[in-house]
Amino acid sequence: MNVILTIINIFGLVTVGFGGLMATCWLTSAIADDGATNAFYQGFLITALVGALMFIPTLRIPKKVTRQTGFLLVAITWSIIPVFCTLPLMMYLPGLSFVDAYFETVSGLTTTGATVFSGIDQLPMSINLWRHEICWIAGMGIIIFAVAILPILGIGGMQLYIAESPGTVKESDLPPRIAQTAKALWLVYAGITFACIIALRLAGLGWFDAICHAFSAMSLSGFSTHDSSVGFFNSLPIEMVLTTFQLLAAINFATHFVALRKLSFNPYVDDREARAFLVLVLGSCLLAASVLWHAGTYPDFFSALRHATFNLVSIATDCGFATQDFNQWPIFVPMWMLFLSCISASSGSTGGGIRMIRTIILMKQARLELFKFIHPFAVRSMKIGDTVVNNKIVTSVTGFIFLYFISIVILVFMLLLSGMDFISAFSAIIACFNNAGPGLNQVGPATNYAGLSDIQTGICTFAMLLGRVQIFSIVILFVPEFWKK
C-alpha cells in the first residue's frame, strides 16, 4: 500500500507543478487579452485541484522509492501528465478531438515537435506559449526535474534517474549526489536557453518568437509559432543561431557543465561522443549540400549548403525545425537525415534515438568480433579512450538496440496495416520514435500529422512515448520476473 501511496504522492506533486505552469500562461493570456484566459483558468483549477488531492493527503506517509516504483512512475508520468496538458487546448478549441489534443501534448512533452495544428500563426499567444513551455520543461526530462526536488520530501532519486536513463552513464566531474547533479544540469540548461533567447533577439526575432524558438531549440522539440516553421523568417542569421544551439542541445549537458565550471573547451575535445557527433553531422552537411547542388536543387553551392545544413542538423539532432520542404529533395538526403536522427544525439542531451555512445559501443563490438574471428585465442577488451567497457554494458546496449529496431518494425507494420503508404509509415515511425518531428510524404515538413486517422495517430503517439522513455522503462513493466525482485 505504501508503494501505491508513494506513487500517488509524487505524481500529485508533478501534477501541481504543471498546474503552476498553466498559471503562467493564464497570466500571459490575461495580459495579452488573447481570448484564451478562460481555458487556462479552468485548466489550471482542474489540474492544481487534482494534483493537490493526490499530494496533500499522502504527504505524511513513509516514502520509499524502489526500482520497480521508479520505472512505474516514469510510465505513469509520461502517459498521464499529457492528459492534463490537453485541457487548455480542448477548452479553447472545442472542435479538437481528445486523440489529436493528446497527440499534440505528448509531442510536446516528448520533445518530438510533430503537430496536428494548422493555422498556428493565428493561435493565441498563450496557447503557443503553452506548447513551447511544456517542451522546454520536458527537455531535460520530467523525471530529472523530479529528482532535483525529491530530496526535499526525504526521497532518494537514484532509482528514478536509472529508470529515465537506462544503459550507459558517463563519468564526469559532476556533483556527487544525484539531486545536486540534476540541479546543476538544469542551471546549465536554463543558462544556455537564456543565451539562445538573447542571440535570437539580436538576430532579428521579436521577444515572443525568440523565447518560443529558444525553448524549442534547447529542448530539441521543433515546435514553432508559424505553420512554415523557421522558413517563415527566411533569415540566415536566425538559422545560424538556431543551428548552433541545436548542436549544443544535442551534446551531453554534463560536458557543458564541466566546460563551464573549468572555463575550458578541453571537456568537449575529451568527449569522444561529442567529437563523433560533430564530425558525423557536419560532414553529412557537406555531403548533403554536394548532392543537392549536383542535382540542381539549388543554383549554387552556398544556397545548397545553407539549406542542407539547417534542415539536416535539425533532423539529425531530433529537433524538427524546417526551412525547406525536404520531401522534394533527392531521396538520398531526407533518408540520410532520418538515419542520422536514429544515432546522432549524445547521451545526456535532449535528443532521442539510440544515442551516439551506444552507436560507438556497437561499432567497437562489431570490430572486436571480427578481430576475435581472425585471432580466436587472443584476449582483448573493448575500450572507449582509456576506459574499458564492461561486458554488462555491451550486453545492455545490444539488447536495447534489438528492442529499438524490433519496435520500429512492428509499429511500421501497424501503420501499413492501417492503410498508410510505406514511405509515410516508415518515416512517421522513425520521426516519432526518435522524437524528430516531421517525416516524409503524408507527414512531411510541408504538411503535418492532421491527416492521420485516429488509429494512426494513436500508433504515432505510442511511438513517441516509447522512444522518449528509451523503451526499457515501458517494456520492463511487462516482464513478470521484474516484479518478483
VOPAGU-2260 file (C-alpha; in pm, 1 decimal, decimal comma):
REM VOPAGU-2260
SITE   aa  ch    i         X         Y         Z
SITE  MET   A    0       0,0       0,0       0,0
SITE  ASN   A    1     285,7     240,3      80,5
SITE  VAL   A    2     421,5     193,1    -271,4
SITE  ILE   A    3      89,0     297,5    -425,0
SITE  LEU   A    4      59,7     596,8    -191,7
SITE  THR   A    5     419,4     698,5    -272,0
SITE  ILE   A    6     338,5     696,0    -643,7
SITE  ILE   A    7      21,7     897,6    -583,2
SITE  ASN   A    8     215,9    1148,9    -372,7
SITE  ILE   A    9     495,9    1207,9    -624,6
SITE  PHE   A   10     261,2    1213,3    -923,5
SITE  GLY   A   11      38,5    1458,0    -738,0
SITE  LEU   A   12     334,6    1690,8    -685,9
SITE  VAL   A   13     427,7    1677,5   -1054,1
SITE  THR   A   14      63,9    1747,6   -1146,6
SITE  VAL   A   15      55,8    2051,1    -916,7
SITE  GLY   A   16     374,9    2170,0   -1087,4
SITE  PHE   A   17     208,5    2154,9   -1428,1
SITE  GLY   A   18     -85,9    2343,1   -1283,8
SITE  GLY   A   19     163,8    2613,8   -1190,7
SITE  LEU   A   20     290,8    2620,2   -1549,8
SITE  MET   A   21     -66,7    2666,2   -1669,9
SITE  ALA   A   22     -96,7    2963,0   -1435,4
SITE  THR   A   23     188,4    3140,2   -1618,1
SITE  CYS   A   24       0,2    3102,0   -1948,0
SITE  TRP   A   25    -321,4    3215,1   -1776,2
SITE  LEU   A   26    -141,0    3532,0   -1670,9
SITE  THR   A   27       2,7    3576,7   -2022,7
SITE  SER   A   28    -342,9    3536,8   -2173,7
SITE  ALA   A   29    -492,5    3789,1   -1933,2
SITE  ILE   A   30    -221,6    4047,2   -2012,7
SITE  ALA   A   31    -240,0    3989,5   -2389,0
SITE  ASP   A   32    -620,9    3961,6   -2380,8
SITE  ASP   A   33    -595,1    3688,6   -2646,1
SITE  GLY   A   34    -923,8    3512,7   -2570,8
SITE  ALA   A   35    -779,0    3200,4   -2405,2
SITE  THR   A   36    -790,8    3323,6   -2045,2
SITE  ASN   A   37   -1092,6    3111,7   -1951,2
SITE  ALA   A   38    -938,8    2797,9   -2099,6
SITE  PHE   A   39    -622,5    2834,3   -1891,9
SITE  TYR   A   40    -813,8    2936,2   -1579,7
SITE  GLN   A   41   -1029,6    2622,4   -1593,0
SITE  GLY   A   42    -735,9    2402,3   -1688,9
SITE  PHE   A   43    -530,6    2542,2   -1401,8
SITE  LEU   A   44    -810,3    2485,5   -1147,7
SITE  ILE   A   45    -869,7    2124,8   -1254,6
SITE  THR   A   46    -500,2    2032,8   -1274,0
SITE  ALA   A   47    -397,8    2202,1    -949,1
SITE  LEU   A   48    -700,3    2062,9    -761,3
SITE  VAL   A   49    -648,7    1704,2    -877,8
SITE  GLY   A   50    -277,0    1728,7    -802,6
SITE  ALA   A   51    -339,8    1871,0    -455,5
SITE  LEU   A   52    -595,5    1598,4    -378,4
SITE  MET   A   53    -329,1    1339,2    -456,6
SITE  PHE   A   54     -35,4    1514,9    -291,6
SITE  ILE   A   55    -166,9    1661,5      36,6
SITE  PRO   A   56    -341,2    1352,7     186,2
SITE  THR   A   57     -31,4    1138,7     120,1
SITE  LEU   A   58     221,1    1397,2     239,3
SITE  ARG   A   59     297,3    1235,6     576,3
SITE  ILE   A   60     316,4     872,7     472,0
SITE  PRO   A   61     655,9     694,9     487,2
SITE  LYS   A   62     802,0     713,8     139,4
SITE  LYS   A   63    1024,3     459,9     -28,6
SITE  VAL   A   64    1102,2     456,9    -399,6
SITE  THR   A   65    1206,5     109,6    -508,2
SITE  ARG   A   66    1345,5      24,9    -850,1
SITE  GLN   A   67    1003,0    -105,2    -954,6
SITE  THR   A   68     832,7     209,5    -828,4
SITE  GLY   A   69    1078,1     424,5   -1021,9
SITE  PHE   A   70    1002,7     258,3   -1354,7
SITE  LEU   A   71     628,8     265,0   -1287,8
SITE  LEU   A   72     647,2     636,8   -1207,4
SITE  VAL   A   73     825,7     702,1   -1537,5
SITE  ALA   A   74     548,6     527,8   -1733,5
SITE  ILE   A   75     265,5     692,9   -1539,6
SITE  THR   A   76     414,7    1041,8   -1555,7
SITE  TRP   A   77     486,5    1039,4   -1928,0
SITE  SER   A   78     148,4     890,2   -2021,5
SITE  ILE   A   79     -93,0    1068,9   -1784,2
SITE  ILE   A   80      53,6    1420,1   -1748,8
SITE  PRO   A   81     -27,9    1487,1   -2120,1
SITE  VAL   A   82    -396,3    1431,1   -2035,3
SITE  PHE   A   83    -388,7    1735,3   -1805,9
SITE  CYS   A   84    -190,2    1930,5   -2063,4
SITE  THR   A   85    -471,7    1883,6   -2317,4
SITE  LEU   A   86    -720,2    2078,9   -2102,5
SITE  PRO   A   87    -638,6    2435,4   -2222,2
SITE  LEU   A   88    -623,9    2316,5   -2584,4
SITE  MET   A   89    -959,1    2136,8   -2575,7
SITE  MET   A   90   -1131,3    2416,6   -2384,4
SITE  TYR   A   91   -1011,6    2682,6   -2627,3
SITE  LEU   A   92   -1064,7    2464,6   -2937,1
SITE  PRO   A   93   -1388,6    2271,4   -2866,4
SITE  GLY   A   94   -1373,8    2103,8   -3207,6
SITE  LEU   A   95   -1036,5    1944,7   -3125,8
SITE  SER   A   96   -1069,0    1572,0   -3054,7
SITE  PHE   A   97    -905,9    1421,8   -2748,1
SITE  VAL   A   98    -693,8    1193,6   -2968,9
SITE  ASP   A   99    -546,7    1492,5   -3154,4
SITE  ALA   A  100    -507,7    1701,0   -2836,5
SITE  TYR   A  101    -331,8    1412,3   -2661,1
SITE  PHE   A  102    -104,1    1364,6   -2963,6
SITE  GLU   A  103     -11,2    1735,4   -2955,1
SITE  THR   A  104      73,5    1737,9   -2584,8
SITE  VAL   A  105     259,4    1405,9   -2597,2
SITE  SER   A  106     454,6    1551,0   -2889,8
SITE  GLY   A  107     544,2    1849,9   -2672,2
SITE  LEU   A  108     628,9    1654,0   -2358,2
SITE  THR   A  109     838,9    1402,4   -2550,6
SITE  THR   A  110    1003,0    1695,3   -2735,9
SITE  THR   A  111     902,5    1544,1   -3070,2
SITE  GLY   A  112     753,2    1854,6   -3230,5
SITE  ALA   A  113     508,9    1671,9   -3457,4
SITE  THR   A  114     183,3    1866,1   -3477,7
SITE  VAL   A  115    -178,0    1828,0   -3586,7
SITE  PHE   A  116    -238,4    2204,8   -3579,7
SITE  SER   A  117    -284,8    2422,9   -3885,7
SITE  GLY   A  118    -313,3    2798,3   -3860,7
SITE  ILE   A  119     -53,6    2812,9   -3584,8
SITE  ASP   A  120      18,1    3176,5   -3677,1
SITE  GLN   A  121    -336,4    3265,5   -3568,8
SITE  LEU   A  122    -330,2    3080,2   -3236,5
SITE  PRO   A  123    -346,1    3297,4   -2922,0
SITE  MET   A  124      -9,1    3394,1   -2776,8
SITE  SER   A  125     -80,6    3196,8   -2458,0
SITE  ILE   A  126    -164,6    2876,0   -2647,4
SITE  ASN   A  127     159,1    2897,3   -2842,8
SITE  LEU   A  128     349,3    2972,9   -2522,0
SITE  TRP   A  129     190,3    2666,2   -2356,8
SITE  ARG   A  130     302,7    2439,9   -2643,2
SITE  HIS   A  131     659,5    2566,5   -2613,3
SITE  GLU   A  132     662,8    2579,4   -2235,2
SITE  ILE   A  133     580,7    2209,9   -2194,4
SITE  CYS   A  134     853,4    2128,1   -2448,4
SITE  TRP   A  135    1113,4    2323,0   -2255,4
SITE  ILE   A  136    1016,6    2180,2   -1915,9
SITE  ALA   A  137    1029,2    1830,4   -2060,1
SITE  GLY   A  138    1357,7    1898,3   -2236,0
SITE  MET   A  139    1576,4    1757,9   -1961,0
SITE  GLY   A  140    1306,1    1511,1   -1866,0
SITE  ILE   A  141    1019,2    1539,0   -1620,2
SITE  ILE   A  142    1186,2    1274,8   -1407,8
SITE  ILE   A  143    1519,8    1458,6   -1391,1
SITE  PHE   A  144    1327,7    1759,0   -1263,2
SITE  ALA   A  145    1160,1    1537,6   -1004,4
SITE  VAL   A  146    1499,2    1404,3    -895,5
SITE  ALA   A  147    1601,6    1758,6    -805,2
SITE  ILE   A  148    1306,5    1809,1    -569,5
SITE  LEU   A  149    1257,3    1458,6    -428,8
SITE  PRO   A  150    1520,7    1505,3    -153,7
SITE  ILE   A  151    1302,2    1783,8     -11,9
SITE  LEU   A  152    1042,9    1514,1      53,9
SITE  GLY   A  153    1301,5    1279,2     201,6
SITE  ILE   A  154    1303,3    1052,4    -103,6
SITE  GLY   A  155    1620,2     935,4    -277,7
SITE  GLY   A  156    1612,6     997,5    -651,4
SITE  MET   A  157    1865,1     747,2    -784,8
SITE  GLN   A  158    1601,4     488,7    -876,9
SITE  LEU   A  159    1415,7     742,6   -1089,1
SITE  TYR   A  160    1735,4     855,1   -1257,7
SITE  ILE   A  161    1815,6     494,6   -1351,7
SITE  ALA   A  162    1464,6     445,7   -1485,9
SITE  GLU   A  163    1485,5     757,8   -1700,3
SITE  SER   A  164    1836,0     695,6   -1832,2
SITE  PRO   A  165    1898,0     321,3   -1865,5
SITE  GLY   A  166    2213,4     198,6   -2032,7
SITE  THR   A  167    2542,1     381,8   -2027,5
SITE  VAL   A  168    2625,0     669,4   -1794,9
SITE  LYS   A  169    2948,4     860,9   -1847,7
SITE  GLU   A  170    3173,4     960,4   -1558,0
SITE  SER   A  171    3248,1    1329,8   -1527,7
SITE  ASP   A  172    3323,9    1599,9   -1275,0
SITE  LEU   A  173    2963,6    1631,9   -1164,6
SITE  PRO   A  174    2839,1    1689,5    -809,5
SITE  PRO   A  175    2840,7    1361,1    -615,3
SITE  ARG   A  176    2471,3    1348,7    -523,5
SITE  ILE   A  177    2208,0    1284,9    -791,1
SITE  ALA   A  178    1991,2    1576,4    -671,2
SITE  GLN   A  179    2287,3    1814,7    -692,6
SITE  THR   A  180    2366,2    1679,0   -1038,1
SITE  ALA   A  181    2009,9    1737,6   -1157,0
SITE  LYS   A  182    2011,1    2093,4   -1023,9
SITE  ALA   A  183    2348,1    2165,0   -1186,7
SITE  LEU   A  184    2225,6    2035,3   -1523,1
SITE  TRP   A  185    1907,2    2240,7   -1500,2
SITE  LEU   A  186    2110,0    2554,1   -1429,3
SITE  VAL   A  187    2324,3    2486,9   -1736,6
SITE  TYR   A  188    2010,2    2414,1   -1941,3
SITE  ALA   A  189    1843,4    2737,2   -1828,6
SITE  GLY   A  190    2159,3    2941,4   -1880,0
SITE  ILE   A  191    2215,4    2822,5   -2237,5
SITE  THR   A  192    1844,4    2878,9   -2311,2
SITE  PHE   A  193    1877,4    3238,8   -2192,4
SITE  ALA   A  194    2181,5    3284,5   -2417,4
SITE  CYS   A  195    1979,0    3145,1   -2709,0
SITE  ILE   A  196    1694,7    3390,7   -2643,2
SITE  ILE   A  197    1935,2    3686,3   -2647,0
SITE  ALA   A  198    2111,0    3559,6   -2960,9
SITE  LEU   A  199    1778,8    3517,9   -3144,6
SITE  ARG   A  200    1666,0    3863,8   -3037,4
SITE  LEU   A  201    1991,5    4011,6   -3171,8
SITE  ALA   A  202    1943,2    3811,3   -3493,2
SITE  GLY   A  203    1613,2    3989,9   -3555,6
SITE  LEU   A  204    1333,8    3797,7   -3380,0
SITE  GLY   A  205    1081,4    3967,0   -3152,1
SITE  TRP   A  206    1092,1    3872,1   -2785,3
SITE  PHE   A  207     799,4    3629,6   -2802,4
SITE  ASP   A  208     929,1    3442,2   -3108,4
SITE  ALA   A  209    1280,0    3443,9   -2958,7
SITE  ILE   A  210    1157,3    3284,8   -2634,7
SITE  CYS   A  211     943,6    3022,2   -2807,3
SITE  HIS   A  212    1209,7    2920,8   -3059,6
SITE  ALA   A  213    1481,0    2913,7   -2791,8
SITE  PHE   A  214    1259,3    2681,6   -2586,3
SITE  SER   A  215    1218,4    2458,7   -2893,3
SITE  ALA   A  216    1585,8    2465,5   -2990,2
SITE  MET   A  217    1715,3    2375,2   -2644,0
SITE  SER   A  218    1455,5    2103,8   -2584,6
SITE  LEU   A  219    1505,3    1985,1   -2945,1
SITE  SER   A  220    1128,8    1981,7   -2985,6
SITE  GLY   A  221    1090,6    2174,4   -3310,9
SITE  PHE   A  222     760,2    2344,6   -3229,1
SITE  SER   A  223     725,0    2684,9   -3393,3
SITE  THR   A  224     489,5    2981,3   -3375,5
SITE  HIS   A  225     434,6    2960,8   -3752,2
SITE  ASP   A  226     298,1    2695,0   -3988,5
SITE  SER   A  227     603,6    2730,8   -4212,5
SITE  SER   A  228     834,6    2684,5   -3911,9
SITE  VAL   A  229    1167,7    2871,3   -3926,4
SITE  GLY   A  230    1122,2    2912,2   -4303,1
SITE  PHE   A  231     873,5    3188,3   -4216,1
SITE  PHE   A  232    1161,2    3421,7   -4124,5
SITE  ASN   A  233    1384,6    3346,1   -4427,6
SITE  SER   A  234    1683,3    3475,6   -4232,6
SITE  LEU   A  235    2036,2    3336,5   -4246,8
SITE  PRO   A  236    2140,2    3488,2   -3908,2
SITE  ILE   A  237    1840,1    3326,7   -3734,3
SITE  GLU   A  238    1917,7    2992,8   -3898,4
SITE  MET   A  239    2283,2    3016,0   -3790,3
SITE  VAL   A  240    2186,8    3087,5   -3429,4
SITE  LEU   A  241    1935,8    2801,6   -3417,7
SITE  THR   A  242    2179,5    2562,0   -3585,1
SITE  THR   A  243    2445,4    2642,1   -3324,0
SITE  PHE   A  244    2213,3    2594,2   -3027,8
SITE  GLN   A  245    2061,7    2275,7   -3169,7
SITE  LEU   A  246    2411,6    2131,3   -3188,2
SITE  LEU   A  247    2476,2    2241,0   -2829,2
SITE  ALA   A  248    2149,0    2083,5   -2712,1
SITE  ALA   A  249    2245,3    1751,7   -2872,6
SITE  ILE   A  250    2571,1    1731,9   -2671,7
SITE  ASN   A  251    2576,1    1581,4   -2321,7
SITE  PHE   A  252    2482,7    1854,3   -2072,8
SITE  ALA   A  253    2731,2    1704,8   -1828,1
SITE  THR   A  254    3002,4    1806,4   -2075,7
SITE  HIS   A  255    2860,9    2160,6   -2087,2
SITE  PHE   A  256    2861,6    2172,2   -1707,0
SITE  VAL   A  257    3223,8    2061,5   -1678,2
SITE  ALA   A  258    3331,7    2300,6   -1956,0
SITE  LEU   A  259    3160,0    2594,9   -1787,5
SITE  ARG   A  260    3293,6    2505,7   -1444,0
SITE  LYS   A  261    3650,7    2476,7   -1574,4
SITE  LEU   A  262    3608,8    2762,6   -1825,8
SITE  SER   A  263    3775,4    2542,1   -2083,5
SITE  PHE   A  264    3697,4    2380,7   -2419,5
SITE  ASN   A  265    3900,4    2073,3   -2322,8
SITE  PRO   A  266    3594,8    1879,3   -2197,4
SITE  TYR   A  267    3448,0    1899,7   -2549,6
SITE  VAL   A  268    3775,8    1781,4   -2700,7
SITE  ASP   A  269    3795,0    1495,6   -2449,5
SITE  ASP   A  270    3431,0    1391,8   -2503,8
SITE  ARG   A  271    3460,7    1122,6   -2770,3
SITE  GLU   A  272    3083,8    1107,8   -2808,7
SITE  ALA   A  273    3060,6    1480,9   -2883,7
SITE  ARG   A  274    3351,0    1460,6   -3128,4
SITE  ALA   A  275    3193,2    1169,9   -3315,5
SITE  PHE   A  276    2857,3    1350,3   -3323,6
SITE  LEU   A  277    3000,8    1675,2   -3461,3
SITE  VAL   A  278    3220,8    1504,6   -3721,8
SITE  LEU   A  279    2931,9    1288,2   -3844,0
SITE  VAL   A  280    2671,7    1566,5   -3859,3
SITE  LEU   A  281    2891,8    1843,3   -4001,9
SITE  GLY   A  282    3044,3    1601,6   -4253,3
SITE  SER   A  283    2691,5    1499,8   -4353,5
SITE  CYS   A  284    2603,4    1864,8   -4413,5
SITE  LEU   A  285    2879,3    1887,5   -4674,8
SITE  LEU   A  286    2768,1    1558,0   -4830,1
SITE  ALA   A  287    2401,3    1663,9   -4845,8
SITE  ALA   A  288    2491,2    2006,0   -4989,3
SITE  SER   A  289    2701,5    1839,4   -5260,2
SITE  VAL   A  290    2414,5    1607,4   -5354,0
SITE  LEU   A  291    2163,8    1894,9   -5370,7
SITE  TRP   A  292    2398,8    2113,1   -5573,6
SITE  HIS   A  293    2485,6    1829,9   -5812,8
SITE  ALA   A  294    2114,2    1750,2   -5858,6
SITE  GLY   A  295    2039,7    2114,8   -5944,0
SITE  THR   A  296    1803,9    2156,3   -5649,6
SITE  TYR   A  297    1971,1    2490,8   -5574,1
SITE  PRO   A  298    2153,9    2717,8   -5821,3
SITE  ASP   A  299    2478,8    2746,9   -5624,1
SITE  PHE   A  300    2670,8    2553,6   -5361,1
SITE  PHE   A  301    2627,7    2820,1   -5091,6
SITE  SER   A  302    2246,7    2802,4   -5114,1
SITE  ALA   A  303    2261,5    2423,8   -5107,5
SITE  LEU   A  304    2495,8    2433,8   -4805,6
SITE  ARG   A  305    2274,2    2681,5   -4619,8
SITE  HIS   A  306    1953,4    2481,4   -4658,4
SITE  ALA   A  307    2117,5    2140,4   -4622,3
SITE  THR   A  308    2296,7    2243,6   -4301,5
SITE  PHE   A  309    1996,6    2386,9   -4120,6
SITE  ASN   A  310    1749,5    2113,1   -4211,6
SITE  LEU   A  311    1994,1    1825,8   -4171,0
SITE  VAL   A  312    2115,0    1948,6   -3830,4
SITE  SER   A  313    1753,8    1997,0   -3724,6
SITE  ILE   A  314    1653,0    1638,8   -3809,4
SITE  ALA   A  315    1983,8    1477,6   -3706,7
SITE  THR   A  316    1959,8    1634,3   -3359,8
SITE  ASP   A  317    1592,4    1526,1   -3338,9
SITE  CYS   A  318    1470,3    1885,7   -3323,6
SITE  GLY   A  319    1242,7    1909,5   -3627,6
SITE  PHE   A  320    1258,3    2271,3   -3742,9
SITE  ALA   A  321    1235,4    2317,4   -4120,6
SITE  THR   A  322    1303,4    2594,3   -4368,3
SITE  GLN   A  323    1250,9    2392,1   -4684,9
SITE  ASP   A  324    1021,2    2111,6   -4799,6
SITE  PHE   A  325    1296,8    1849,0   -4793,4
SITE  ASN   A  326    1037,0    1595,8   -4903,0
SITE  GLN   A  327    1103,6    1731,8   -5255,3
SITE  TRP   A  328    1480,9    1681,5   -5232,6
SITE  PRO   A  329    1660,9    1383,3   -5392,2
SITE  ILE   A  330    1550,2    1089,6   -5175,2
SITE  PHE   A  331    1903,6    1013,6   -5052,4
SITE  VAL   A  332    1921,2    1335,1   -4849,2
SITE  PRO   A  333    1598,3    1310,6   -4643,5
SITE  MET   A  334    1655,9     937,4   -4588,2
SITE  TRP   A  335    2009,9    1008,7   -4466,2
SITE  MET   A  336    1869,0    1277,5   -4237,1
SITE  LEU   A  337    1623,0    1027,9   -4086,6
SITE  PHE   A  338    1904,7     777,1   -4042,4
SITE  LEU   A  339    2109,4    1037,4   -3855,3
SITE  SER   A  340    1811,8    1104,2   -3628,6
SITE  CYS   A  341    1844,9     743,7   -3509,1
SITE  ILE   A  342    2206,6     761,0   -3396,8
SITE  SER   A  343    2342,2    1115,3   -3366,4
SITE  ALA   A  344    2232,6    1277,4   -3038,1
SITE  SER   A  345    2457,2    1228,8   -2736,3
SITE  SER   A  346    2356,5    1063,2   -2411,8
SITE  GLY   A  347    2263,8    1322,3   -2151,0
SITE  SER   A  348    2129,6    1555,7   -2421,1
SITE  THR   A  349    1771,3    1649,6   -2501,9
SITE  GLY   A  350    1779,4    1442,4   -2821,5
SITE  GLY   A  351    1633,3    1097,4   -2883,7
SITE  GLY   A  352    1716,4     782,4   -3075,7
SITE  ILE   A  353    1983,2     524,0   -2998,4
SITE  ARG   A  354    2232,4     792,5   -2883,6
SITE  MET   A  355    2585,8     824,7   -3014,9
SITE  ILE   A  356    2752,7     641,1   -2725,1
SITE  ARG   A  357    2552,6     325,8   -2799,6
SITE  THR   A  358    2640,1     360,2   -3167,7
SITE  ILE   A  359    3010,4     381,6   -3078,5
SITE  ILE   A  360    2986,6      78,0   -2848,5
SITE  LEU   A  361    2805,7    -127,8   -3113,5
SITE  MET   A  362    3065,0     -38,9   -3378,9
SITE  LYS   A  363    3350,9    -126,5   -3146,2
SITE  GLN   A  364    3181,9    -453,9   -3054,9
SITE  ALA   A  365    3144,9    -542,9   -3422,9
SITE  ARG   A  366    3512,6    -466,7   -3480,0
SITE  LEU   A  367    3607,9    -672,2   -3173,5
SITE  GLU   A  368    3407,0    -970,1   -3301,2
SITE  LEU   A  369    3589,0    -951,8   -3635,3
SITE  PHE   A  370    3922,7    -940,4   -3450,6
SITE  LYS   A  371    3826,6   -1247,8   -3246,2
SITE  PHE   A  372    3723,9   -1429,5   -3563,6
SITE  ILE   A  373    4070,9   -1368,6   -3710,9
SITE  HIS   A  374    4253,3   -1428,6   -3378,5
SITE  PRO   A  375    4032,2   -1678,0   -3187,9
SITE  PHE   A  376    4277,4   -1722,4   -2897,1
SITE  ALA   A  377    4356,6   -1354,0   -2843,9
SITE  VAL   A  378    4222,9   -1172,1   -2537,7
SITE  ARG   A  379    4116,1    -813,6   -2594,4
SITE  SER   A  380    3872,9    -586,9   -2410,9
SITE  MET   A  381    3666,3    -311,9   -2562,2
SITE  LYS   A  382    3785,0      37,6   -2475,9
SITE  ILE   A  383    3649,5     386,6   -2528,8
SITE  GLY   A  384    3955,0     603,8   -2485,3
SITE  ASP   A  385    4136,9     460,4   -2185,4
SITE  THR   A  386    3819,4     322,5   -2026,5
SITE  VAL   A  387    3742,9     -48,7   -2051,5
SITE  VAL   A  388    3374,9    -103,1   -2131,1
SITE  ASN   A  389    3216,1    -361,1   -1902,6
SITE  ASN   A  390    3057,4    -661,6   -2076,5
SITE  LYS   A  391    2732,3    -587,3   -1891,6
SITE  ILE   A  392    2714,7    -251,6   -2067,4
SITE  VAL   A  393    2778,4    -414,2   -2406,0
SITE  THR   A  394    2502,6    -668,0   -2337,6
SITE  SER   A  395    2265,5    -389,8   -2227,4
SITE  VAL   A  396    2338,8    -187,9   -2541,7
SITE  THR   A  397    2288,5    -490,0   -2767,3
SITE  GLY   A  398    1956,4    -568,5   -2600,2
SITE  PHE   A  399    1843,9    -207,2   -2625,5
SITE  ILE   A  400    1926,7    -180,0   -2995,1
SITE  PHE   A  401    1742,5    -505,8   -3069,1
SITE  LEU   A  402    1432,6    -375,3   -2888,6
SITE  TYR   A  403    1473,8     -41,7   -3067,1
SITE  PHE   A  404    1468,3    -190,6   -3415,4
SITE  ILE   A  405    1205,0    -456,9   -3348,8
SITE  SER   A  406     976,5    -189,2   -3200,8
SITE  ILE   A  407    1016,7      24,2   -3514,1
SITE  VAL   A  408     945,9    -274,3   -3740,5
SITE  ILE   A  409     627,8    -367,2   -3550,9
SITE  LEU   A  410     499,2      -8,5   -3544,4
SITE  VAL   A  411     571,3      42,6   -3916,2
SITE  PHE   A  412     375,0    -273,7   -3999,3
SITE  MET   A  413      87,2    -149,4   -3783,3
SITE  LEU   A  414      72,3     173,7   -3985,9
SITE  LEU   A  415      94,8     -23,8   -4310,4
SITE  LEU   A  416    -194,8    -240,0   -4189,9
SITE  SER   A  417    -395,4      77,5   -4128,0
SITE  GLY   A  418    -360,1     172,2   -4495,9
SITE  MET   A  419     -68,5     416,6   -4494,7
SITE  ASP   A  420     189,4     404,7   -4774,6
SITE  PHE   A  421     534,6     268,3   -4691,1
SITE  ILE   A  422     738,8     591,2   -4707,1
SITE  SER   A  423     486,1     778,9   -4493,2
SITE  ALA   A  424     458,2     490,9   -4243,6
SITE  PHE   A  425     833,0     431,9   -4218,0
SITE  SER   A  426     926,0     799,9   -4188,0
SITE  ALA   A  427     642,9     871,9   -3941,1
SITE  ILE   A  428     757,3     596,3   -3703,9
SITE  ILE   A  429    1126,3     689,6   -3736,9
SITE  ALA   A  430    1042,8    1057,2   -3673,6
SITE  CYS   A  431     809,1     985,4   -3380,1
SITE  PHE   A  432    1022,2     712,5   -3221,3
SITE  ASN   A  433    1333,6     932,0   -3234,7
SITE  ASN   A  434    1130,3    1239,4   -3131,4
SITE  ALA   A  435    1239,8    1417,4   -3451,3
SITE  GLY   A  436     904,5    1559,7   -3572,5
SITE  PRO   A  437     839,4    1571,8   -3948,1
SITE  GLY   A  438     870,6    1269,8   -4172,9
SITE  LEU   A  439     810,3    1233,1   -4547,5
SITE  ASN   A  440     515,3    1219,7   -4788,7
SITE  GLN   A  441     190,5    1234,5   -4586,5
SITE  VAL   A  442     372,9    1361,5   -4275,0
SITE  GLY   A  443     637,4    1573,1   -4450,0
SITE  PRO   A  444     755,3    1921,7   -4347,4
SITE  ALA   A  445     505,7    2092,6   -4580,8
SITE  THR   A  446     214,7    1909,7   -4414,0
SITE  ASN   A  447     159,9    1769,6   -4063,6
SITE  TYR   A  448       0,8    1476,2   -3881,9
SITE  ALA   A  449    -357,0    1611,5   -3900,4
SITE  GLY   A  450    -444,4    1386,1   -4194,7
SITE  LEU   A  451    -390,2    1065,3   -3997,3
SITE  SER   A  452    -681,5     856,4   -3874,9
SITE  ASP   A  453    -737,7     815,3   -3501,3
SITE  ILE   A  454    -575,5     470,6   -3512,3
SITE  GLN   A  455    -270,2     602,4   -3697,7
SITE  THR   A  456    -245,4     898,9   -3460,2
SITE  GLY   A  457    -261,1     660,1   -3163,7
SITE  ILE   A  458      18,4     444,3   -3305,9
SITE  CYS   A  459     239,7     750,3   -3359,7
SITE  THR   A  460     159,5     872,7   -3008,4
SITE  PHE   A  461     268,7     539,5   -2860,4
SITE  ALA   A  462     587,3     554,9   -3071,3
SITE  MET   A  463     671,4     897,5   -2924,3
SITE  LEU   A  464     620,4     775,4   -2567,3
SITE  LEU   A  465     815,7     454,0   -2621,5
SITE  GLY   A  466    1106,0     638,3   -2783,1
SITE  ARG   A  467    1121,4     910,5   -2518,7
SITE  VAL   A  468    1150,0     671,9   -2223,7
SITE  GLN   A  469    1412,1     466,3   -2410,1
SITE  ILE   A  470    1192,4     152,9   -2446,2
SITE  PHE   A  471    1321,3     -31,1   -2137,9
SITE  SER   A  472    1116,5     180,3   -1898,2
SITE  ILE   A  473     793,0      61,9   -2061,3
SITE  VAL   A  474     885,2    -290,0   -2172,4
SITE  ILE   A  475    1029,5    -385,1   -1831,8
SITE  LEU   A  476     686,0    -337,3   -1673,6
SITE  PHE   A  477     553,3    -633,7   -1872,4
SITE  VAL   A  478     826,5    -873,8   -1760,2
SITE  PRO   A  479     688,3   -1086,7   -1469,8
SITE  GLU   A  480    1035,4   -1150,0   -1319,7
SITE  PHE   A  481    1084,5    -774,3   -1272,1
SITE  TRP   A  482     802,4    -761,2   -1015,6
SITE  LYS   A  483     929,1   -1064,2    -821,8
SITE  LYS   A  484    1254,9    -893,9    -716,8
